[in-house]
């Protein structure tokens, strides 16, 4: 049977525990609910920040220009496309 929950234990200074417990009480959650929700929010923030592409205005303009007006394929790209087609598309199954 697959597990649907995992346990997580941690040690923390007394003053940190008291602060978290107080915040949980004010928000109407248990300490466990508060800590898990807070950690999840932080994890989502960190992961989202890692996945976003940050560009200067000038870089964004160059990217959009390249998307809207792609350069003609060079010799290497044409060769790579032919190799890909020969290996993955023309190959009988």
N, C-alpha and C positions, 0 to 999 in steps of 0.2 A: 504494500500500500504506500503510495507516494506521500511524502511529508508535505504539509501545507503551511507549517510554521517552523521557524528556527529560533533558538534561544540565543541571547546575547547578554553577556555579563560584563560589567566594567567597574573599575574602582575610580573614585573621585574624591577630592577633598571635601570635607564636611560642608564648607561654605558654598561650594558648587552645588552639592546635593540640595541644600536648603534653598538656594536661589531657584533651582529648577523645580523643586516641589512647590514653592510659592507661585511661580509662574503657571504651573499646571493647575493649581487650585483656582487661581484667578480666571483661567480660561475654561474651567469646568471640565477638565480632563484628568485622568489619572496620570501619575508621574510617567508610567510606562507609555501611555498613549502620547503624552506630550513629547517625550524624548524621541520616540520613533517618528512621529510626524515632523518634528523639527529636523531630525537627521535626514529624513527623506527629502524635505524641502531643500536642504543644503546640498544633498547629493544631486538632485535634479538641477540645481543652479550650476554646480561645478561641471556636470556632464554637458549641459546645454552650452555653457561658455566654451567648453573644449570643442564642441562641434560647430560653432559659429565661425564664419569667415569674416575677419575684420579687415576692411580695406579703407584706404584714404579715398577721398572724393576722386582724386586723379586716377588712382588704381581702379576704382569702380568704373569710371568712364572708359578706361582702356579695356577692361573686361567686357563691358557691354558693347563697345565698338567691335571687338573681336568676335563676339557672338552674332551681332547683326551683320557684320561684314567680314566673314571668315576669309583668311588668305587662301590662295590657291594651294592645292596639295603639292608638296615638293617630291623629289624623286624617292626619298626614303619612305615617305608616307604611302606613296603609290605601291612601292615594293612590299611594304608591310601589309597593306590591304590585300594584295594579290596572294601573299603567303597565307594570310588568315583564311581567305576564301578557298584556296586550294586545300588547306588542312581541315577546316571545320565545316565548310558549306558543300563543297564538291565531293567530299568523301562519302562513299556509300555506307549505309548503316547495316 
